[in-house]
């Protein structure tokens, strides 16, 4: 018989830890984001942001039917109560306690539909995207940026992050997304979105000299060295303004304003006669200017036809030679230490498979091919996934997932595991050390229910209470994997050499 040594640690169990919180949120919302300490939970929808304080039970909502409030797409909220997102397309940071949105600012020529997505715990760095004005199909529409906190507490002009000019097929990307940033501000996780909305992972590393480098994961999509047809750029339609003088444009705008005002008065029954004359640009342009515009328009129609034909040639070749293994848009998570990047891979345009990249030493993929969606990953590499009905966890280094309850039991958190069995849950996420876990159930606003588990910062201790030999147990290795199951005495006596956890007890088999 193998000899067993019971290792006793004098820590209190979950049921006696006053620092712990295990509760449902009394707000019928799907809270999908939270701060590292679990103090703030965030829910958002179209033009709506809601913030719940788990310590005070206060709930603040930003929704007035006019303003477009948005929360970002990454690690969006700090422990001290600052949230990043956008207000009417202006990237902004919200001071939660003071209920004040502060714009981060754009540069001249930027499109006012941009977003702040991720923030470091110190608020030193914020990452996001900025839209570019007047960009035709075939050109970059959104670029990745970084804001840095100044000594005076304000954020200066953003810094452009580098990005690839072309993707693997020789096409200019449509978006380069910056979603998450590591706690020390040296690693950024994002996506390269192709012109047809197909996404690939991109990771940024900050060098010691302050410069940024990036790597895009595009392995296995096509044969190496494959030459693609040229991808066309959509022609831009001409505008008669381009050929008119400033005086002609001013006259047209003045008369158009007067016409619109008269029409408004007529519709409001303020005047009896409907305005008959509706200004047209061509009336204000000279014959020569109108002729030049017509020539430009005819050329535009010719170029548009050529564009359509060339695009068809490219797409036909592309779909014949490319394996469509791409990644869910904005489904990006980065461990706080910057070592792991999790996302969801969609193969052949079907529902996803959880994917985990190690990024601290290369860009190495672990594709689980499990039909699950990945949500968050801890600093140790524990990956939280779900089939959108039940949450699971891949313990670090394991290719086998276990239920969230079993994962908690492997940590000795039996009370939390038992409590999970009393509620319905579909999705679960965790913080960087796996000690704060939140999730929700329901599939619509009618039945959403959210919950949070805040465990003591020190993993649950192990008791020295002898186990009933006939009780049914599961034995876990230190990776969280179930290695044996059955009656306690049988499981205990047949374990190989190693360290195990059985019902919250650490057991060393020599």
C-alpha positions as CSV (number, residue, x, y, z in Angstrom):
1,X,0.0,0.0,0.0
2,X,1.3,3.4,-0.9
3,X,2.0,5.6,2.1
4,X,0.1,8.9,2.3
5,X,1.2,12.0,4.0
6,X,-1.5,14.5,4.8
7,X,-0.3,18.1,4.4
8,X,-2.2,20.4,6.7
9,X,-2.3,24.1,6.1
10,X,-3.9,26.3,8.7
11,X,-6.1,28.5,6.6
12,X,-9.9,28.9,7.1
13,X,-12.2,27.3,4.6
14,X,-14.5,29.4,2.3
15,X,-17.5,29.2,4.5
16,X,-15.7,31.0,7.3
17,X,-13.9,33.7,5.3
18,X,-15.5,37.1,5.9
19,X,-13.6,38.5,2.9
20,X,-15.5,36.3,0.5
21,X,-18.6,37.3,-1.4
22,X,-20.9,34.8,-3.1
23,X,-24.1,36.4,-4.5
24,X,-26.4,37.0,-7.3
25,X,-26.6,40.6,-8.6
26,X,-30.1,42.1,-7.9
27,X,-30.1,43.8,-11.3
28,X,-31.7,41.8,-14.3
29,X,-28.7,42.5,-16.6
30,X,-25.9,40.5,-18.2
31,X,-22.8,42.0,-16.6
32,X,-20.0,40.9,-18.9
33,X,-17.1,42.9,-17.6
34,X,-15.6,43.5,-14.1
35,X,-12.7,45.2,-12.4
36,X,-9.8,43.0,-11.2
37,X,-11.0,43.2,-7.6
38,X,-14.6,42.6,-8.5
39,X,-15.8,45.9,-7.1
40,X,-17.3,47.1,-10.4
41,X,-19.4,45.1,-12.9
42,X,-20.3,46.5,-16.3
43,X,-23.2,45.9,-18.6
44,X,-23.7,47.7,-21.9
45,X,-26.0,47.7,-24.9
46,X,-26.7,50.0,-27.8
47,X,-26.2,53.6,-26.5
48,X,-26.3,52.3,-22.9
49,X,-23.8,51.6,-20.1
50,X,-24.6,50.3,-16.6
51,X,-22.2,50.1,-13.7
52,X,-22.9,48.0,-10.5
53,X,-20.9,48.4,-7.3
54,X,-20.7,45.0,-5.6
55,X,-19.7,46.6,-2.3
56,X,-22.4,49.2,-2.0
57,X,-25.0,47.7,-4.3
58,X,-25.2,51.1,-6.1
59,X,-26.2,50.9,-9.8
60,X,-25.6,53.8,-12.2
61,X,-27.0,53.9,-15.7
62,X,-25.9,56.1,-18.7
63,X,-28.8,56.2,-21.2
64,X,-30.8,59.3,-22.1
65,X,-32.2,58.4,-25.5
66,X,-30.0,61.0,-27.2
67,X,-26.3,60.3,-26.3
68,X,-24.5,57.2,-27.6
69,X,-22.7,55.8,-24.5
70,X,-20.5,52.8,-25.1
71,X,-18.1,50.7,-23.0
72,X,-14.9,49.4,-24.6
73,X,-14.1,45.9,-25.9
74,X,-11.3,44.9,-23.6
75,X,-10.1,45.3,-20.0
76,X,-12.2,48.4,-19.5
77,X,-12.4,49.2,-15.8
78,X,-9.9,49.8,-13.1
79,X,-10.1,48.8,-9.4
80,X,-10.3,52.5,-8.4
81,X,-13.3,53.2,-10.6
82,X,-12.3,54.4,-14.1
83,X,-14.0,53.0,-17.2
84,X,-13.0,53.5,-20.8
85,X,-15.3,53.6,-23.8
86,X,-16.8,56.3,-26.0
87,X,-19.5,59.0,-25.9
88,X,-21.0,59.8,-29.3
89,X,-18.0,58.3,-31.0
90,X,-15.5,60.3,-28.9
91,X,-13.1,58.0,-27.0
92,X,-13.6,58.8,-23.4
93,X,-12.8,57.7,-19.8
94,X,-15.5,57.7,-17.1
95,X,-14.7,58.7,-13.5
96,X,-17.3,56.4,-12.0
97,X,-17.4,57.9,-8.5
98,X,-17.7,61.4,-9.8
99,X,-20.0,60.4,-12.7
100,X,-17.9,62.4,-15.2
101,X,-17.0,61.4,-18.7
102,X,-13.7,62.9,-19.9
103,X,-12.9,62.9,-23.7
104,X,-9.5,61.5,-24.7
105,X,-9.5,63.5,-27.8
106,X,-9.0,63.0,-31.5
107,X,-6.8,64.7,-34.1
108,X,-7.9,66.9,-37.0
109,X,-9.1,64.7,-39.8
110,X,-10.1,61.8,-37.6
111,X,-13.6,60.3,-37.8
112,X,-15.7,60.9,-34.7
113,X,-16.5,57.3,-34.3
114,X,-13.6,55.9,-32.3
115,X,-13.3,53.9,-29.1
116,X,-11.1,53.4,-26.0
117,X,-10.9,49.7,-25.3
118,X,-8.4,48.8,-22.6
119,X,-6.7,50.5,-19.6
120,X,-3.9,49.6,-17.3
121,X,-4.6,49.4,-13.5
122,X,-2.6,52.7,-12.9
123,X,-4.5,54.4,-15.7
124,X,-1.1,55.2,-17.2
125,X,-2.0,53.7,-20.6
126,X,-5.2,53.4,-22.6
127,X,-5.5,51.6,-26.0
128,X,-8.2,51.9,-28.6
129,X,-9.0,52.6,-32.2
130,X,-9.5,55.8,-34.2
131,X,-11.6,56.0,-37.4
132,X,-10.3,57.7,-40.5
133,X,-12.5,59.9,-42.6
134,X,-13.5,59.4,-46.2
135,X,-11.8,56.0,-46.7
136,X,-13.1,53.9,-49.6
137,X,-13.4,50.1,-49.7
138,X,-10.0,48.6,-49.9
139,X,-8.2,51.0,-47.6
140,X,-7.7,51.1,-43.8
141,X,-10.7,52.5,-41.9
142,X,-9.6,52.2,-38.3
143,X,-6.1,52.4,-36.8
144,X,-4.8,51.2,-33.4
145,X,-3.7,53.9,-30.9
146,X,-2.3,54.5,-27.4
147,X,-3.0,57.3,-25.0
148,X,-0.6,58.1,-22.2
149,X,-1.4,59.8,-18.9
150,X,0.5,63.1,-18.3
151,X,2.0,64.2,-15.0
152,X,-0.8,66.8,-14.7
153,X,-3.5,64.0,-14.8
154,X,-4.6,64.6,-18.4
155,X,-4.1,62.5,-21.5
156,X,-2.2,64.0,-24.4
157,X,-2.5,63.2,-28.1
158,X,-2.6,59.6,-28.9
159,X,0.3,57.6,-30.3
160,X,-0.2,55.6,-33.5
161,X,0.7,52.0,-33.0
162,X,2.4,50.3,-36.0
163,X,0.5,47.9,-38.1
164,X,1.0,45.8,-41.3
165,X,0.2,47.6,-44.6
166,X,-1.0,44.4,-46.1
167,X,-2.4,41.1,-44.9
168,X,-1.3,37.6,-46.0
169,X,-3.3,38.0,-49.2
170,X,-1.7,41.3,-50.2
171,X,-4.8,43.3,-49.2
172,X,-4.8,46.5,-47.0
173,X,-6.6,45.6,-43.7
174,X,-9.9,47.3,-43.0
175,X,-9.5,47.6,-39.2
176,X,-6.5,47.1,-36.9
177,X,-8.1,46.7,-33.4
178,X,-6.3,47.3,-30.1
179,X,-8.5,45.6,-27.5
180,X,-6.5,44.8,-24.3
181,X,-3.3,45.9,-22.6
182,X,-1.3,44.2,-19.9
183,X,-1.0,45.6,-16.4
184,X,2.5,46.9,-17.0
185,X,1.6,48.5,-20.4
186,X,4.1,46.5,-22.4
187,X,1.8,44.0,-24.2
188,X,-1.3,44.8,-26.3
189,X,-3.7,42.3,-27.8
190,X,-5.9,43.0,-30.7
191,X,-7.1,41.9,-34.1
192,X,-6.4,42.5,-37.8
193,X,-9.7,42.7,-39.6
194,X,-9.7,42.0,-43.3
195,X,-11.8,43.9,-45.8
196,X,-14.4,41.0,-45.7
197,X,-14.7,41.2,-41.8
198,X,-12.4,38.2,-41.2
199,X,-10.3,38.6,-38.1
200,X,-6.8,37.4,-37.2
201,X,-4.9,37.8,-33.9
202,X,-2.3,40.6,-33.5
203,X,0.0,41.0,-30.5
204,X,2.2,44.0,-29.7
205,X,5.3,44.1,-27.5
206,X,7.0,47.2,-26.2
207,X,10.7,47.3,-26.6
208,X,13.1,48.7,-24.0
209,X,13.6,51.8,-26.2
210,X,9.8,52.5,-26.1
211,X,9.1,51.3,-29.7
212,X,6.4,48.8,-30.5
213,X,6.7,45.6,-32.6
214,X,3.8,43.4,-33.7
215,X,3.1,39.9,-34.9
216,X,0.0,38.7,-36.7
217,X,-1.0,35.0,-36.5
218,X,-2.0,33.9,-40.0
219,X,-0.6,30.4,-40.1
220,X,-2.3,27.6,-42.0
221,X,-4.6,29.8,-44.1
222,X,-3.0,29.1,-47.5
223,X,0.1,27.6,-49.1
224,X,3.3,29.5,-48.3
225,X,4.3,31.9,-51.1
226,X,0.9,31.8,-52.8
227,X,0.5,34.8,-55.1
228,X,-2.9,36.5,-55.0
229,X,-4.5,38.6,-57.8
230,X,-4.3,42.4,-57.1
231,X,-7.1,43.6,-54.8
232,X,-8.8,46.7,-56.2
233,X,-9.5,49.9,-54.4
234,X,-13.1,51.2,-54.7
235,X,-13.2,54.4,-56.7
236,X,-14.7,57.5,-55.0
237,X,-17.6,59.2,-56.6
238,X,-17.0,62.8,-57.7
239,X,-18.9,65.7,-56.2
240,X,-19.8,68.8,-58.2
241,X,-18.4,70.9,-55.3
242,X,-14.9,69.9,-56.5
243,X,-15.5,71.9,-59.7
244,X,-17.4,74.9,-58.3
245,X,-16.0,78.2,-57.0
246,X,-16.3,79.1,-53.3
247,X,-18.8,81.9,-54.2
248,X,-21.0,79.4,-56.1
249,X,-20.9,77.0,-53.3
250,X,-21.8,79.7,-50.7
251,X,-24.7,80.9,-52.8
252,X,-26.0,77.3,-53.2
253,X,-25.8,76.7,-49.5
254,X,-27.5,80.0,-48.6
255,X,-30.5,79.2,-50.9
256,X,-30.7,75.6,-49.7
257,X,-30.9,76.8,-46.1
258,X,-33.6,79.3,-47.0
259,X,-35.5,76.6,-48.9
260,X,-35.3,74.2,-46.0
261,X,-36.5,76.9,-43.6
262,X,-39.5,77.8,-45.8
263,X,-40.4,74.1,-46.2
264,X,-40.3,73.7,-42.4
265,X,-42.6,76.7,-42.0
266,X,-45.0,75.4,-44.6
267,X,-45.2,72.0,-42.9
268,X,-45.8,73.6,-39.6
269,X,-48.6,75.7,-41.1
270,X,-46.7,78.9,-40.4
271,X,-47.0,80.0,-44.1
272,X,-49.6,79.1,-46.7
273,X,-47.5,78.7,-49.8
274,X,-45.2,75.8,-50.3
275,X,-41.8,76.8,-51.7
276,X,-41.6,76.0,-55.4
277,X,-38.0,76.4,-56.1
278,X,-35.6,73.7,-54.8
279,X,-32.0,74.6,-55.3
280,X,-29.8,72.2,-57.2
281,X,-26.0,72.3,-57.3
282,X,-25.9,72.3,-61.1
283,X,-27.9,75.6,-61.3
284,X,-25.1,77.4,-59.5
285,X,-22.2,75.8,-61.5
286,X,-21.1,77.2,-64.9
287,X,-21.7,75.1,-68.1
288,X,-18.0,74.3,-68.2
289,X,-18.0,73.1,-64.5
290,X,-21.1,70.9,-65.2
291,X,-19.4,69.4,-68.2
292,X,-16.2,68.7,-66.3
293,X,-18.3,67.0,-63.5
294,X,-20.1,64.9,-66.1
295,X,-16.8,63.7,-67.6
296,X,-15.6,62.8,-64.0
297,X,-18.9,61.0,-63.4
298,X,-18.6,59.0,-66.6
299,X,-15.1,58.0,-65.6
300,X,-16.3,57.0,-62.1
301,X,-18.9,54.7,-63.6
302,X,-16.2,53.1,-65.9
303,X,-13.9,52.7,-62.9
304,X,-16.7,51.2,-60.8
305,X,-17.4,48.6,-63.4
306,X,-13.7,47.7,-63.6
307,X,-13.6,47.6,-59.8
308,X,-16.5,45.1,-59.6
309,X,-14.9,42.8,-62.2
310,X,-11.5,42.9,-60.5
311,X,-13.0,42.3,-57.1
312,X,-14.8,39.2,-58.5
313,X,-11.6,37.8,-59.8
314,X,-9.8,38.3,-56.5
315,X,-12.6,36.7,-54.4
316,X,-13.0,33.7,-56.8
317,X,-9.3,33.0,-56.4
318,X,-9.3,33.7,-52.6
319,X,-12.2,31.3,-51.8
320,X,-10.6,28.6,-53.9
321,X,-7.2,28.7,-52.1
322,X,-7.8,30.0,-48.5
323,X,-8.9,27.8,-45.6
324,X,-11.4,30.1,-43.7
325,X,-10.1,29.6,-40.2
326,X,-10.6,33.1,-38.7
327,X,-11.4,34.5,-35.3
328,X,-14.5,36.0,-33.6
329,X,-14.5,39.8,-33.8
330,X,-13.6,41.5,-30.5
331,X,-13.6,38.1,-28.7
332,X,-10.1,38.9,-27.3
333,X,-8.8,38.5,-23.7
334,X,-5.2,39.1,-22.5
335,X,-3.9,37.8,-19.1
336,X,-2.9,40.7,-16.9
337,X,0.8,39.6,-17.0
338,X,0.7,39.7,-20.8
339,X,1.6,36.0,-21.2
340,X,-1.6,34.6,-22.6
341,X,-4.0,35.7,-25.4
342,X,-7.3,33.9,-25.6
343,X,-9.9,34.1,-28.4
344,X,-12.3,32.0,-30.4
345,X,-11.5,30.5,-33.8
346,X,-14.3,30.1,-36.3
347,X,-13.5,27.3,-38.8
348,X,-15.3,27.3,-42.2
349,X,-17.5,30.1,-40.9
350,X,-19.0,27.7,-38.3
351,X,-19.3,28.2,-34.6
352,X,-16.1,28.6,-32.7
353,X,-13.4,26.7,-30.9
354,X,-11.5,28.0,-28.0
355,X,-8.0,29.1,-28.8
356,X,-5.1,30.1,-26.5
357,X,-1.9,31.7,-27.5
358,X,1.3,32.0,-25.4
359,X,2.8,35.3,-26.3
360,X,5.6,35.9,-23.9
361,X,7.9,33.7,-26.0
362,X,6.6,33.7,-29.6
363,X,3.1,33.5,-30.8
364,X,2.2,29.8,-30.2
365,X,-1.4,28.5,-30.7
366,X,-3.2,25.9,-28.7
367,X,-6.4,25.1,-30.6
368,X,-8.8,23.1,-28.5
369,X,-11.2,22.2,-31.3
370,X,-14.0,21.8,-28.7
371,X,-16.9,23.9,-29.9
372,X,-16.5,26.2,-26.9
373,X,-16.0,30.0,-26.9
374,X,-13.1,31.4,-24.9
375,X,-13.7,34.3,-22.5
376,X,-10.8,35.0,-20.1
377,X,-7.5,33.5,-19.1
378,X,-5.6,33.8,-15.8
379,X,-2.0,34.7,-15.3
380,X,-1.3,31.0,-14.7
381,X,-3.0,30.0,-18.0
382,X,-6.3,28.7,-16.7
383,X,-8.7,29.3,-19.6
384,X,-12.4,30.0,-19.0
385,X,-14.7,28.8,-21.8
386,X,-18.3,28.0,-22.5
387,X,-20.5,26.3,-25.1
388,X,-22.8,29.2,-24.3
389,X,-24.9,26.9,-22.1
390,X,-22.4,25.7,-19.4
391,X,-19.1,27.3,-18.3
392,X,-15.9,25.2,-18.2
393,X,-12.3,25.7,-17.4
394,X,-9.1,24.3,-19.1
395,X,-6.6,24.1,-16.2
396,X,-3.2,25.4,-17.3
397,X,-1.4,23.0,-19.6
398,X,-4.4,20.7,-19.9
399,X,-6.2,19.7,-23.1
400,X,-9.2,18.5,-21.1
401,X,-11.7,20.9,-19.7
402,X,-13.6,20.5,-16.4
403,X,-16.8,22.1,-15.1
404,X,-16.4,25.4,-13.3
405,X,-17.6,23.7,-10.2
406,X,-15.0,21.0,-10.4
407,X,-12.3,23.6,-11.1
408,X,-13.4,25.4,-7.9
409,X,-13.3,22.1,-6.0
410,X,-9.8,21.5,-7.3
411,X,-8.8,24.7,-5.5
412,X,-10.5,23.6,-2.3
413,X,-13.4,26.1,-2.8
414,X,-16.2,23.7,-2.0
415,X,-18.7,26.3,-0.8
416,X,-18.5,28.3,-4.0
417,X,-18.8,25.1,-6.1
418,X,-21.9,23.9,-4.2
419,X,-23.5,27.4,-4.5
420,X,-23.0,27.3,-8.3
421,X,-25.1,24.2,-8.4
422,X,-28.0,26.2,-7.0
423,X,-28.1,28.7,-9.9
424,X,-28.2,28.7,-13.6
425,X,-25.2,30.0,-15.4
426,X,-24.1,30.1,-19.1
427,X,-21.0,32.3,-19.2
428,X,-18.2,32.8,-16.6
429,X,-15.2,35.0,-16.5
430,X,-12.4,35.4,-14.0
431,X,-9.8,37.9,-13.0
432,X,-6.0,37.5,-13.4
433,X,-5.4,35.3,-10.3
434,X,-8.7,33.3,-10.6
435,X,-10.0,34.6,-7.2
436,X,-12.8,36.7,-8.6
437,X,-15.3,35.0,-10.9
438,X,-18.5,36.4,-12.4
439,X,-21.0,35.2,-14.9
440,X,-24.6,35.3,-16.1
441,X,-27.5,33.2,-17.2
442,X,-30.3,33.9,-19.6
443,X,-30.4,34.7,-23.3
444,X,-32.5,37.9,-23.4
445,X,-33.1,41.0,-21.3
446,X,-36.2,39.3,-19.9
447,X,-34.3,36.6,-18.1
448,X,-30.7,37.8,-17.6
449,X,-29.3,37.0,-14.1
450,X,-25.7,37.8,-13.1
451,X,-23.6,36.6,-10.2
452,X,-20.2,37.1,-8.6
453,X,-17.9,35.0,-6.5
454,X,-15.0,36.9,-4.7
455,X,-12.8,34.3,-3.0
456,X,-10.2,35.1,-0.4
457,X,-7.0,36.2,-2.0
458,X,-5.2,33.2,-0.5
459,X,-6.5,29.9,-1.9
460,X,-8.6,28.0,0.4
461,X,-6.8,26.0,3.0
462,X,-6.8,22.3,3.5
463,X,-8.4,20.8,6.5
464,X,-7.1,17.8,8.5
465,X,-10.6,16.3,9.0
466,X,-10.5,12.7,8.1
467,X,-12.6,11.7,5.1
468,X,-15.4,9.1,5.3
469,X,-13.8,6.1,3.5
470,X,-17.1,5.3,1.8
471,X,-17.9,8.8,0.4
472,X,-17.7,9.5,-3.3
473,X,-14.8,11.8,-4.2
474,X,-12.8,13.2,-7.1
475,X,-9.1,13.5,-7.1
476,X,-7.4,16.3,-8.9
477,X,-3.8,16.9,-9.9
478,X,-2.3,20.3,-9.5
479,X,-3.3,21.2,-13.1
480,X,-7.0,20.9,-12.1
481,X,-7.5,17.7,-14.0
482,X,-9.6,14.8,-12.6
483,X,-7.3,11.8,-12.2
484,X,-9.5,9.5,-10.2
485,X,-13.1,9.2,-9.0
486,X,-14.9,6.8,-6.7
487,X,-15.0,5.8,-3.0
488,X,-12.5,7.7,-1.0
489,X,-10.4,4.8,0.3
490,X,-10.2,3.2,-3.2
491,X,-9.1,6.5,-4.8
492,X,-6.6,7.3,-2.1
493,X,-5.0,3.9,-2.2
494,X,-4.5,3.8,-5.9
495,X,-3.0,7.2,-6.6
496,X,0.4,7.3,-8.2
497,X,3.3,9.3,-6.8
498,X,2.5,13.0,-6.7
499,X,0.5,15.7,-5.1
500,X,-3.3,15.7,-5.3
501,X,-6.4,17.5,-4.0
502,X,-9.4,15.6,-2.7
503,X,-12.3,17.6,-1.4
504,X,-10.1,20.5,-0.4
505,X,-7.3,18.4,1.1
506,X,-3.8,18.3,-0.3
507,X,-2.4,14.8,-0.3
508,X,1.2,13.9,-1.1
509,X,1.7,10.3,-2.4
510,X,5.3,9.1,-1.8
